[in-house]
Every structure is written in structure tokens, then in C-alpha cells.
Amino acid sequence: MKAEIIIIGAGAAGLVAARELATAGRDVLLLEARDRAGGRMLTIRDPRAQAPVELGAEFVHGSHELMLSLLEAAGIARRERPDDDDDEDWLQEKKIGELLKHVDELSEDMSLAAYVRRYALDPAMGDVAEGMLAYAEGFDAADPEIISVEAFAEEWWSDASIRGSGSRLLDGYGLLVDFMLRSLGKATVHFRSVVERIEWKRGEVVVHAVREGTRETHTARRAIVTLPPSVMQERTIFDPPLPRETQEALRLLVMGPVYKVVMILDEALLSGIEFVHHDETPFPALWHSLPNARTLTAWAGGPSADRLRGLSHEEIIRAAVVSAERALGTSLEKALENAYLHDWQRDPFALGAYSYARVGGLTARDTLAKPVEETLFIAGEACAGQGFGGTVAGALDTGMRAARAILSL
Ligand SMILES: Cc1cc2nc3c(=O)[nH]c(=O)nc-3n(C[C@H](O)[C@H](O)[C@H](O)COP(=O)(O)OP(=O)(O)OC[C@H]3O[C@@H](n4cnc5c(N)ncnc54)[C@H](O)[C@@H]3O)c2cc1C
């Protein structure tokens, strides 16, 4: 097929870019490997849950302008995350802020773990340092020995951080996906179309894809590529390879692992529960989503998730149930009605949950997003700046930025 612009990936970034370009009357072809849109937004409907079951993104981080305007246009209701004292105690937000103040004095970047070893020497800071490392592991899905302290601090002070406001979508991210999909106008969408190679030169891209077993070739003047960074790292997609600067930026980003299990339980067990942190179990964080919902979510990110790799689907769910039993101090044998898990690490179109920057990677996201020869526009959460890397809101920003850059040419 021939189009003016090919967009690869129908997640948050790809959908918003396709919507913007199609609305401006541009000829768009959107290629998506899965049989559904949304990418790492994945909402399951189970009436027993009495709430959406979010296997991917769940929270809206910060008061993000583009996100909020899309939610408003789509008529999607939110519920603010309640202030959680347990969270505050666990995080000791103010003290973490103090501990992070030395970042400005650093002559060069270092890992968060190395930073803690250098600056949290006072035994009184032990708990604070622990809270900070747990935050990096749980929230950023990062290995503290690898994540850049500069990038961590940037996110900490941003509106995307857990310190900022946060909310959930009452009917789930699936509604946002449906809304964006419905508003693609005349754009052509191919599902089950796996892009294998992108040949490119200035002003021309030739995209080789396999759609339901059949090889297809599509040409366009430009492409917006929203593949997760892990997919671009694992596979040789670009021919010729991306410029060295772009490749180096990609190398400085790491795809963090997350296992998220959503259990459907007897309501009585869940009353009064918001967030529970229980470091001694395979799933250190648990939360109950919305009032009246019968879901309890178990979360393991970063090194905790790494320890679960290699287990079978059933074994991971079992580990989540055991973690919940220990944290709640009760058997769930009778109360558990169902449990859901999507293994993002094994999913070939994600290869992990979301990205974080390794040491030296503070500007990697911006560099990755720099258009290449006015022809290739890389977008997606890995390119999002101002602390919004790794989030849906950040991904939306990057898709919009790429679309507008093309419209301005
Ligand atoms: C468990 C989990 C929990 C999360 N929680 C939150 C949260 O609470 N709040 C939040 O803001 N964010 C959260 N995130 C992160 C958020 O989901 C992502 O940052 C965001 O959805 C990424 O959007 P994207 O468009 O950049 O990438 P994606 O959604 O990954 O879109 C890329 C698309 O490319 C497709 N693709 C891949 N390979 C190919 C190929 N070869 N050919 C064609 N298409 C291909 C994929 O199928 C996918 O649809 C979470 C993620 C996970 C996994």
C-alpha cells in the first residue's frame, strides 16, 4: 500500500498521532501487530470484578493537559487517588526530597544505589534510603544499581511522580482506546500486521510487514515509529541503522519488568484497604482499586519482578495469592474467584513493562525523539520528557509531538 505517513504501533502514542494527522486530512496507514489497539493499555471486563480489570496502565499520573483534554472529549470520568497516609509513611516524601538535593552537586551521573551508598551514610537516613530504593523498584520498575539518579530526581520533582496528583478511570483505559480508535477518520488501520523491517532514506520509507502470514510492503514519505524501546533493541528493524546518536539514546534506556496480578475476591475482605506494602513477599505492593470493586491488585516491579521471571503463569498467580494472604493475614482459598495476569515480559510486542534511563541517560529520551532526516519520527513512552517517561500521558505527548512536527513541514 502507499500512504503519505505510516504509523507503526496502535498504542497511546500511535493512536493519538494517527488521530491528529487524520483530522488534518493527511493520508495515514496505521500498522499494529496485535489484533487490538491500546498496546500496554489493556482493560478486561469481568462483571464479577464490579470495576475494570486493568492488566496494563491503570493510573493517570499528574494533571497532564493532553491526557485530561482527551478524557474530557471522550466523556471519561476519573476518581482522584485518595491521600494515603500509609504511602506517605512508607515514602517519607520530604526526607527523600532532602536526600535528593545532593544530585545538583554531582560532577557526574551515578546509579541510585551508588548515590544512596554515598549520601545516606547517617543511620537515621536508613529508612529514607530504603523508601527511595523501593520507590524506584516499584514505581519505575527499575534496578537501583542501573537507574540514573539524575533521571530519578527529575521524575521525583515532576508532576508525574507519585508525589503529584493521580487518578483512575472509572471505566478503565479501554474507553480511551475505543474513543481514539473511533476518531481516526479516514486513516487505514491494519491489525495483525507485524512490522519486520523499515528501509528508509530521506523522504521515503518502505515498511516490510507480515499480515496474517502474508508478506506486505508499504511505502510512504514518513513514518512515526512507536515500537517499545525493547522491541527496537532486540530486533534489527531499521535499514540502514538509525544514526549513531539515536542508537546511543536507545542503549541508555532500559525496559523495566512488572508482574501485575489482579485478583477478584469476596468484597468483605477488601473493605478499608487502599495500598498495602509488604516487602517480605514476592509481590511487595497490593492495592484495592475503586470503592465497591472486588479487585485486589498485586504488583512486583524491577528486581522483585526479575525474581519471578521463568515461573509459569499459574506459579506467578500463586505467588501473588500467597503474597496477598501474608499481607492480609488471612487465607484466600475460599474468597478468591478469579485472577488475571498478562506477562508483558514474554509478550513479543512489549518485552517488558516500561522504560527507565540508565546512568548517563538523563537526555536519552529527548535525543531518541529527535526526528531523523525529517523522515523517521520515533515516539512512545520512551521518548517522553519532563518526568513523564514510562507513562500513558508521556506516550500521548510524544505521539502528538511527532504528528505536529510532520504537519509543520
Ligand atoms: C503492568 C503495567 C502497568 C502500567 N501502569 C501504568 C499506569 O498506571 N499509568 C501509566 O501512565 N502508565 C502505566 N504503564 C505504562 C503505559 O502502559 C505505557 O507507558 C504506555 O501505554 C505506552 O504507550 P506507547 O504507545 O508508547 O507503547 P505501546 O502501548 O506499547 O504501543 C506500541 C504498539 O506497537 C505494537 N507493536 C510492537 N511491535 C510491533 C511490530 N513489530 N509491528 C507492529 N506493531 C508492533 C504493540 O503491539 C503496541 O500496540 C503500565 C504498563 C504496564 C505494562
The ligand as a MOL file (V3000), in Angstrom:
LIG
                    3D

  0  0  0     0  0            999 V3000
M  V30 BEGIN CTAB
M  V30 COUNTS 53 58 0 0 0
M  V30 BEGIN ATOM
M  V30 1 C 1.6920 -3.6030 34.0170 0
M  V30 2 C 1.7890 -2.1710 33.5590 0
M  V30 3 C 1.2450 -1.1620 34.3500 0
M  V30 4 C 1.3250 0.1640 33.9450 0
M  V30 5 N 0.7430 1.1260 34.7190 0
M  V30 6 C 0.6900 2.3950 34.2640 0
M  V30 7 C -0.0800 3.3730 34.9450 0
M  V30 8 O -0.7170 3.0920 35.9580 0
M  V30 9 N -0.0910 4.6400 34.4280 0
M  V30 10 C 0.5770 4.9750 33.3030 0
M  V30 11 O 0.5220 6.1440 32.8840 0
M  V30 12 N 1.3080 4.0670 32.6260 0
M  V30 13 C 1.3560 2.7860 33.0710 0
M  V30 14 N 2.0210 1.8350 32.3560 0
M  V30 15 C 2.7970 2.2410 31.1840 0
M  V30 16 C 1.9160 2.5550 29.9870 0
M  V30 17 O 1.0260 1.4900 29.7720 0
M  V30 18 C 2.7980 2.7700 28.7760 0
M  V30 19 O 3.7900 3.7370 29.0640 0
M  V30 20 C 2.0370 3.2800 27.5530 0
M  V30 21 O 0.8110 2.5990 27.3920 0
M  V30 22 C 2.9360 3.0970 26.3340 0
M  V30 23 O 2.3080 3.5550 25.1600 0
M  V30 24 P 3.1360 3.5190 23.7920 0
M  V30 25 O 2.2300 3.9730 22.7290 0
M  V30 26 O 4.4300 4.2030 23.9850 0
M  V30 27 O 3.5410 1.9720 23.6030 0
M  V30 28 P 2.6260 0.6860 23.4140 0
M  V30 29 O 1.3530 0.8070 24.1440 0
M  V30 30 O 3.4760 -0.4820 23.7240 0
M  V30 31 O 2.3020 0.7150 21.8560 0
M  V30 32 C 3.1900 0.2090 20.8970 0
M  V30 33 C 2.4020 -0.6560 19.9510 0
M  V30 34 O 3.3170 -1.2230 18.9890 0
M  V30 35 C 2.8830 -2.5360 18.7080 0
M  V30 36 N 3.9890 -3.3100 18.1460 0
M  V30 37 C 5.0500 -3.8680 18.7960 0
M  V30 38 N 5.8530 -4.4950 17.9290 0
M  V30 39 C 5.3040 -4.3230 16.6950 0
M  V30 40 C 5.6790 -4.7130 15.3820 0
M  V30 41 N 6.7930 -5.3970 15.1620 0
M  V30 42 N 4.8750 -4.3580 14.3400 0
M  V30 43 C 3.7410 -3.6410 14.5400 0
M  V30 44 N 3.3450 -3.2370 15.7690 0
M  V30 45 C 4.1170 -3.5640 16.8300 0
M  V30 46 C 2.4160 -3.0540 20.0450 0
M  V30 47 O 1.5580 -4.1600 19.8930 0
M  V30 48 C 1.7270 -1.8410 20.6370 0
M  V30 49 O 0.3440 -1.8250 20.3690 0
M  V30 50 C 1.9460 0.4950 32.7240 0
M  V30 51 C 2.4670 -0.5170 31.9140 0
M  V30 52 C 2.3890 -1.8320 32.3170 0
M  V30 53 C 2.9280 -2.9170 31.4240 0
M  V30 END ATOM
M  V30 BEGIN BOND
M  V30 1 1 1 2
M  V30 2 1 2 3
M  V30 3 2 2 52
M  V30 4 2 3 4
M  V30 5 1 4 5
M  V30 6 1 4 50
M  V30 7 2 5 6
M  V30 8 1 6 7
M  V30 9 1 6 13
M  V30 10 2 7 8
M  V30 11 1 7 9
M  V30 12 1 9 10
M  V30 13 2 10 11
M  V30 14 1 10 12
M  V30 15 2 12 13
M  V30 16 1 13 14
M  V30 17 1 14 15
M  V30 18 1 14 50
M  V30 19 1 15 16
M  V30 20 1 16 17
M  V30 21 1 16 18
M  V30 22 1 18 19
M  V30 23 1 18 20
M  V30 24 1 20 21
M  V30 25 1 20 22
M  V30 26 1 22 23
M  V30 27 1 23 24
M  V30 28 2 24 25
M  V30 29 1 24 26
M  V30 30 1 24 27
M  V30 31 1 27 28
M  V30 32 2 28 29
M  V30 33 1 28 30
M  V30 34 1 28 31
M  V30 35 1 31 32
M  V30 36 1 32 33
M  V30 37 1 33 34
M  V30 38 1 33 48
M  V30 39 1 34 35
M  V30 40 1 35 36
M  V30 41 1 35 46
M  V30 42 1 36 37
M  V30 43 1 36 45
M  V30 44 2 37 38
M  V30 45 1 38 39
M  V30 46 1 39 40
M  V30 47 2 39 45
M  V30 48 1 40 41
M  V30 49 2 40 42
M  V30 50 1 42 43
M  V30 51 2 43 44
M  V30 52 1 44 45
M  V30 53 1 46 47
M  V30 54 1 46 48
M  V30 55 1 48 49
M  V30 56 2 50 51
M  V30 57 1 51 52
M  V30 58 1 52 53
M  V30 END BOND
M  V30 END CTAB
M  END
